[in-house]
Amino acid sequence: MRLLFAAIDMGGVRVIVELGHFALILALAVAVIQSVVPLVGAHRRNAAWMAVGDPAAVVQFLLIAFSFAALTYAFVVSDFSLSLVVGNSHTLKPMLYKISGVWGNHEGSLLLWVLILALFGACAVWFGQNLPPQLKARVLAVQGMIGVAFLLFMLLTSNPFLRLAVPPLDGQDLNPLLQDPGLAFHPPFLYLGYVGLSMSFSFAVAALIEGRVDAAWGRWVRPWTLAAWVFLTIGIALGSWWAYYELGWGGFWFWDPVENASFMPWLIAAALLHSAIVVEKRESLKAWTILLAILAFGFSLIGTFIVRSGVITSVHAFANDPERGVFILLILGVFMGGALTLFAARAGVLEAKGVFGMVSRESALVANNILLAVSAFVVFFGTIWPLVAELVFDRKLSVGEPFFNAAFSPFVVALAMILPFGAMMPWKRGDLGRAMRPLWPVLLLSVSLGALVWAMQTGRSALGPVGVILGLWVVGGALVDLWTRTGRGALGGRVARLGRLPRADWGKAVAHGGLGVTIFAVSAMLAWKTEDIRVVPVGGSYALGPYEVTLVDVREVEGPNYQSTMAEMRVMRNGAEVTTLFPEKRIYPVAGMPTTEAAIDYGFLRDIYLVIGDPQENGGWAVRSYIEPFANWLWGGCLLMALGGVLSLTDRRYRVAAGARRAPTVGVPAE
Amino acid sequence: MTGVWQGGGLKPALLAIALLCAPPVLAVQPDEMLADRALEDRARALSKGLRCLVCRNENIDDSDAQLARDLRILLRERLVAGDTDAEAVAFLVDRYGEYVLLNPPATGANILLWIAGPAMLIAGAGIAFVTFRRRGGDGVDALNPDEQARVAEILKE
């Protein structure tokens, strides 16, 4: 029956897929035009040529969107004449995962990559009405060049539209671990972040060609960076959350090369966000900001290289797929080499206007930038070191969590320590004592609370108390910063003014507070996790911290496309039932793969996390139980950071004042 | 293995590989654990720094692989036999090479890795300071030409 249906349907499907393939080739041609004509036009000051960039960017986006829709359609109707669909789908798979299967593989995820790239290009056209035509033409041309490179990469080495001569009756299914809502949306968010940084890159290269960076440039480039950073934050948090609930031991970050690949651009983008403020407000740090914009996208490309080539994971993966790895390396070399050469030649032209004192907001932001950039490079060195050691020093070694914890954490601690000072510091010239005055209560409170925690948890690591101190210091600092912005006067008036503060002020406080919450949650989870591993007979009970857990029953359950061994576990506290949880072990027959489904009781102060293991030879079941303190605070902290970014993004000055370049005023009001 | 997704950010491929290290057993098993609480705690702490050789960047404490289980048992045997932490780890390094260590020892070329961060921090701070001085950063109180022009403008009004 299904065969008959497929045969009837085949005609229409085939045409749509072919059209999608054709649209992709056409998009390449349009991208070539987009990368050449506006650039030449801007050089010759030919308005007609410059204007080509607008329609080209929009048409390129529409073509790639059509191509993406065609591939999605092939997944939805399970067109098994496409080798990609066969490898990653199955007729019985739920619809959500048929669609997420489009980007759940190398070729499809690259199509998503170029789709988002083209989307950002089109957005530059739609939202960039106020940009000077020359700058816009150059930005679109650079964006077009990136498009050419990646479209070529797809069509030459990773074409998603390749056919099979003999289509099979059904597909091989998607890895069951990826059939999960958290992971369905994790890649699109990450890509929006990675690729969003291409806009900052294009603006940077365009500014270098023009030899001109001013306050207006800073104001144009910041929203794009901010948007990319928000998406990266959400994407990383989603991935971390998924690892937490799916992997079965409550870990949330592993310093895996693939994770580091997303973390490095996040760090550099965070630095760029802050230095772009200095360009916008004070016309200083121009060359440095340009360099960061180039590096941020460079790390996105490195991330793509790490994930796509598999070279860091294993040197031998390179030999398996040299074509793709070499191609991405080539793209990386051309864009980074080109941009950095341009930077070396032109950076001298960018003269700083605003001078600042050693103690000032600018200096604090420089310190922020150095710490963030160096920490990103520490992650980078650690990630590539196994490769370097093997190729250069002939040592086969590993660099894992203990190294990163030791080498990376000090930078976070330093960053958290200076953050509240820096945020309170006035532009140009400040006074440490004056900035510290409103912060004294926060410092006293956080240190005394940290000391209290230290005293209560005798004998455990200092990590917990340090997390309490730093987290409270940063959150309290953000609140004090917001409060001092309301000026002086009666309490009522200040509260009223709080609501009228610019969105950027709120965004800053919320994002900084989110960082504080995240720092606290990470140290709390690492320091205070309770773990219990044991064999429990059915009907048996055991103590887990203040709770008493009973293994009530274990039974076999049939799922839609899996078989499950499900335990029923009752959690009691002081004789009252807290919850009953059902941890599972599943087997997906089509993919032939087992998974562990932990059962989690989410709470404000703690998660109870239960995992059922294997039956034991002499009766009973292996059971792992955890109390994860403040787990929700981690995701909450990340969300707060993202929310802060969104608040800043909606600030009035980006909505209205992104217009003409104007001379900077002298007494720029504090942010 | 076209079905293995090398995904966007986290560690799907790791999982795929970890799961291929069948038969799956779930990290530390109750039957492996030592009755002596102090020894078991030492074993757990050491396990966190030892790599499951067939997995991707996973320590033997978290790993589901059979090999990781063998390593965990081997490590516990050494500790029960009276090895110090350093001796037990050295025993594993002798057998499996320094690849088994997740924390690369700061010896030989690895010194580069360990000092890279602090060195860059010092260099960055140095460059920032030199640039700051060269730009005459402490002449903040003096107005720059733009500001002088603006002051003149204001005074004229």
Interface residues (C-beta under 8 A of the other chain):
Chain A: S83 L84 G87 N88 W103 G104 N105 H106 S109 Q172 D173 L174 N175 L177 L178 L183 H186 P187 L190 Y191 G235 I236 G239 S240 W242 A243 L247 G248 W249 G251 F254 W255 D256 P257 V258 E259 A261 S262 V307 R308 G310 T313 A352 K353 G354 V355 F356 G357 M358 S360 S363 V366 I370 L371 A373 V374 S375 F377 V378 F381 G382 W385 A389 V392 F393 R395 K396 L397 S398 V399 G400 E401 P402 F403 A406 A407 F411 K428 R429 I533 R534 V535 A591 M593 P594 T596 V611 G613 D614 Q616 A622 R624 A663 P664 T665 V666
Chain B: T2 G3 V4 W5 Q6 G7 G8 G9 L10 K11 P12 A13 L14 L15 A16 L19 P24 V25 L26 A27 V28 Q29 P30 D31 M33 K48 G49 R51 R56 N57 E58 N59 D62 G97 E98 Y99 V100 L101 L102 N103 P104 G108 A109 N110 L113 W114 A116 G117 M120 L121 G124 A125 A128 F132 R135 G136 G137 D138 G139 V140 D141 N144 D146 E147 R150 V151
